[in-house]
């Protein structure tokens, strides 16, 4: 059955609280890591973030070497407002897959949201330094993370619009995020430099 239908069929009754306070994943214990993550996505799409967090937590417990389990768990924790746990969880995923440009960008957004600007700058900088071959394609259902709206940062918006960012690989959002971070912190020359970098 489609995952969405399965989520509806299982309903809330099979979700029980875990020690972390999140609902346990209402799915068979023998599921593989990809299945658990897909089921977590279905629960998220249904607005059941606690249950999705339970699925991702189960993924990391049973399959700790599966980086996407850590990444997806971090993203849902961010959505639940637990930034400290989200950053720690993402750190674990990046230890397994340190050269994923899109995940580095998302990590930067988390750090920037948490006010950890120097660390966010490093994450964005690592992302934009990766060559296109190291940039994993982004699923349509998972848009790239943007920390701040470009409409509030006219300098970065104008500078990035004159570069090749529209044809950049999947780490293009990291250029925008790096530029807006510099502009927000009052460093216009660094904002301009972020968008002027060649994108390959």
Beta strands, then each sheet from edge to edge (+ up, - down):
end
